[in-house]
Amino acid sequence: MEANFVIKNGELIEKDKACISVYNKSLFFDFAIYSNIKVVNGKMFLPELEIEKLFESAEIIGLEHGLTKEKIIDWMQKLIKANNLKDALVRLLLIGPEKDIESMLFLFPVGLTFYSDKFFKEGVKTITYEGERLFPTSKTKDLLLGYIAYREAVKQGAIDALLVDREKNIREGTRSSFFVIKGDTLIAPPKEKVLEGITRKIILEIAPKILKVNEEDIPLEKIKEYDEHFVTGTSLSVMPVKQINDIVLRQSVGEKVKELQGLFKEYAQKNN
């Protein structure tokens, strides 16, 4: 994907000019948040929900801005047209205001990852990594923990690293949400302990068609007691997990996960 332009507070600029000073205190102290909007075949996928999440994250950490949903969508359309984007992930980076400096919103395209059908049909490996994000419900730019954990996952041939908190419960992946299924019940970690990504919200909305839904802790030591396991995300969609660390959970994808994959695909087609 070749992109030559980014958006800065509504202005279309060349990507090489999208620079931030090393003296910017907000960026230095990670007083910034982000979100991602997926573009498929030149069309945005649920931009309103992603922008709402951006605003929620800003409110949680007290980051003030004068943005509106309509304004950002307009800027997104301008960016898609200027770069002739077909399939991409557009990152929204909102940097907090300083004295005499307004908040800055950058929109810039990055590559959209496409995973092999084999992963969705056979399942993937994940690892665990101990750590908790500082503001778990806000999508802040405090990403060092996730970066290090994901780097370790790549070293071990895993799709992601699942963060384990001080009580030894699995919360979420560095770039994914985590779910388990036991019997006829879908279990998700409590929303006050995780980032409620858009794909997670969709799963919790469509799952009641086939399953009961509970939010509760998922202890790592009991992980083999659950029947099915999966992760979700902007690029991951609904991806079954067959192995965590050296623990092999399943040899094939469970039936309930297959049904959820089908329901999510229907939802995506209807809303794209």
N, C-alpha and C positions, 0 to 999 in steps of 0.2 A: 504494500500500500504506500503510495507516494502522496504526501500532503505538504503543501507549501505555505499554508496560511493557518493562523490561529486567531481566536477572538480574545481581545482584552477589553473588558467593560463595554462590549458592543462594537468596538472598533476592529476591523479586519486588518491584521498586520502580518508581515512575513514572519515565518516561524523563527528565523535567526534573530529577530528583534524582540522576541518574547523573553526578555531578561528581567531578573529581579536582583536588586542591589544586595550585596552581602551585609549592608547596614540595616536591612529591613528587619526590625525587631520581631514583628509578628511571625515572619517566616522562620527566623532563628529560633524562636521559642515554640515553634509548631502551633501558633495560634491560627490554625488554618484547618479547613475541612475539605472533603472532596466527595464526588459521586461519579457514576458512570452512566452514560446513556448509550444503549446498543443501537446501531444502525444496520439494518438488513435490507438489501436491495434498494438502498437510498431512502428508506423510511425509518423513522425513529420508533423504537419499541417502548411503549408506556412512558414517555418523557415526563408526564405530569407526576407520576408516582416517584420517579427518581428525583425530581426537583423538590417535591414535598419532603423527601428524606433529607435532601441538602439543607432545607430550611429548618427541619427538626434538629439536625446535628448542630446548626448554627445557634439555635435557641438554647440547647443543652449547655454549651460552653460560653454563652453570652456574647457571641460574635454578631455585631450589628451590621446591617446592610440595608440598602434601599431597593433591593431587587424584587421583581415580580415574576410569577410563573410565565406570564404571557411574554414578557421581555426576553427571558432566557430561551424560550421556544423559538422566538423570532431570530435570536442570534444563532441558535442551532441551525435553523434553515439556511441562514446566510453562510455558515461554515460548510455545511453539506454541499451547497451549490458551488462555492468558491473552490473547494477541493475535489469536486465531482465524486463524493464519497458513495460507495456502493455498500460494502460490508466493513464496518469499523466499530471500534469502541471509542466514544468521545468522552474524555475525562473533563470533569468540571472541578476546578481548583479555586476555592474561595479563600483568600488571604485577608485576615482581619485588618481593621483600620488602625492607624497610628495618629499621633498629633500632626495635624495639617496634611495627612495622607488618607484618602478614602480607601475603603476596602476594594480589593481587586479580584475580579472573577475572570479566570482564564478558561477558555474552552479549546481543547486541542485533541486531534484524533490520534489514536494509537492502534496497533494491529489487533484485530479480533481473532481470538484463538478458536480453532475448530478441532474438536477431538475426534479420534477414530470411532467409528460405530462399534468397534470391538469393545471399547471401554464401557459403553452403555449396555451392551449385550452380555458381557462377561464379568463386569465389575472391576474395581481398581484397588490398589494398595494405598493406604495412608499410614502416617506415623503419628506419634503423640509428642508433644513438646510442652514442658511445664511453663506456665506464664499466664498473666491476665492483663488485658488492655486497661489503661488508666480510666478512660470513660467508655465503658463497654457498649453503651447504647448510641454513641455518637461516632460518626465516620470521620474521625480526626486524622491529621497528617502525622500523628505519632505512630510511625509504622516500623520502627526498628525491630521490635519483638517479632512482628510478622515476617519481616525480611529475613531475619536470622533463622527463624523456624522453617520458613519455606525453603531456604537454601539447604537446610539439613534434609528436608524431604526430597529435594532433587537429588542430593547425593545418594540417598537410599532408594532411588527409583520409585518414589511415591508421587501421587498426584497432588497431595497437600499434607500439611501438618495440622493436627487437631490440638488445640490449646487445652491444657488440663489445669484447672484452678487449684488453689491451696487445699481444698477439700477432696481433691482427686476426682473431680467430676469433669467430663468432657463438655466444653462449652460450644466451640465452633472451630472452623478451620481458619487459616490465615486469609483465605479468599473464598470461603464457602460457609454455608450453614450445615449443621449436622442433625440428623434425625435417626431414630430407631423405630422399629415396629415390633410389638409383642402381642400375639394373638390378633384381635381385631382393633387394636389401639395404636395410633401414631403418637409417638412421644417426642417432644421438642424441648430443649432447655428453656428455662424461664426467660421471658422476653426482657426482664430487667437486668439479665446477666450477659446478653449477647447483642450483637448488631442485628437489628431486624431488617435484613436486606429485602429487596423487592421480590426476589424469587421465593424467599422464605414466606413472605406474606401471601403470595399466590398459593403456595402449597397448603398453608393453613386454611385458606379459603376454599380450595377445591377438595381437600382430603375428606371432609365430612360426607361426601357423596358415597364413600366406600368404607370409611373408618371412623371410629371415635377418635377424639384428639385430646391429649393431655399435655400440659407444660409442667415438667418436673426435671430434677437433676438426673443425669445419666452417669452413674459411677463407672469409672474405667474398670474396676475390679470385677464388675458384673457384666461386662460387655458381651460375653458369650451366652448370657441368659436371654438375650433378645433374639428374635427370629430373623429380622432383616435390618440392614443398615444402609444409609445413603447420605450423600452430600448434595447440596444445590448451590447454584450461583449463576451469575449473568452468562458466563460461557459454558458452565458445567451443566446447566439445565437440571435434570434429575439423574445423578450418576450413582449407581450401586457401589457399595464398598464391600469387597470380599476379604480384605485383610487389613489388620491394624497392627503395626510393628511386625512381630513374628507370629501373631495370632491369626490363623486362618479361620474365617467366620463361615464362609459358604463356598461351595464349588460351582454354584450356578445362581443366577439372579432370581430373587424371590417373586412370587406372583403378585403380591401387593405393590411392590416397587414397579413391576411392569405396568400395573393398572395406573399408578400415579404418573408414570412416564406418558402413558396415553392421554390421561386427563390434562397434563401440562401441555402436551403438544396441541391438543384441541384448543386450550385456552390461548396459547400463543398465536395460533392461526386466526382465531376469532378477533384478537386484539391487535393484530399487526396490519 
